[in-house]
Amino acid sequence: MARTAPDGPWPPAGEGSLESALRWGQDRLSGAGVEAPRRDARLLLAAALELSPGALMTAGESRLAPGRRRRFEALIERRRRREPVSRILGRREFWSLDLAITPATLDPRPDSETLVAAVLGRIGDPDRPRRVLDLGTGCGNLLLAVLAAMPGAWGVGLDRDTAALAAAAANAGTLGLAARSAFVAGDWGAALAGDWDVILCNPPYIRSADIDGLAPEVARFEPRGALDGGADGLAAYRRVVPELARLLARDGLAALELGAGQAAEVAALAPGEGLEVLDCVRDLAEIQRCLLLGPAARAAEKGYGGEKK
């Protein structure tokens, strides 16, 4: 049974060890309904001490200096308001890359790594020169993960939000990928020419009426434009799919992230646009998460089609 969250600042009884601080933080978060209070309190205590979570485990009974304690209390209170730890720290690990995130960018989820894995499983020689396009790049997570795994590739991340583009460009610089990437303002692919070898896209796909009912970490802190897929969640796909046949090279590959239960409806948009479904890849939760598309002529030649079993 969870302990009752103590009122007031830590320490409630004059204790000052890191373990007592961790217990206090855990109890505060548990009382606010946070899903993993011990884990989150540990991450925030490490941040307050400017240590890695692993280093915190070996810090023993060291005590918090007053300034560190106040910082830890402030971080815990932010998490109690259900601000995600990644938002508080301004960082998220994605595909083993350490990425900065900002209020302008979607917080990358592990589900999106399904797209990266699906593309890398299809492209063959990673050293071959390729052009990669990321539509709605956000913090650049999809594009940068693919470029990091494909040394011969060069890519463009496109987004309507210039603040998001600035975050993506900064991540590219930090990761040493600035020379192989560019970030451009635009509305999906409308202003671009074709012959892209790989196109990545994680569009907004939540139904408008469902957003306010999502977990507070999502509904309150994610940029709404990165979530809102219109009345049925498919508005962005109706914009993007018609662009793909024009933008893809003859042997190109497009990877679209899907919301749960959307695979059949999004796949149905492809044939009328000269595209074929190459695969539908499930994530670790067995949800159909990534739709792979290619030009219809290529799919016919290669014998692709249908969902991967």
Secondary structure, 3 states (H helix, E strand, C coil): CCCCCCCCCCCCCCCCEHHHHHHHHHHHHHHCCCCCHHHHHHHHHHHHHCCCHHHHHCCCCCECCHHHHHHHHHHHHHHHCCCCHHHHHCEEEECCEEEECCCCCCCCCHHHHHHHHHHHCCCCCCCCCEEEEEECCCCCHHHHHHHHHCCCEEEEEEECCHHHHHHHHHHHHHCCCHHHEEEEECCCCCCCCCCEEEEEECCCCECHHHHHHCCHHHHCCCCHHHCECCCCCCHHHHHHHHHHHHHEEEEEEEEEECCCCCHHHHHCCCHHHCEEEEEEEECCCCCEEEEEEEEHHHHHHHCCCCCCC
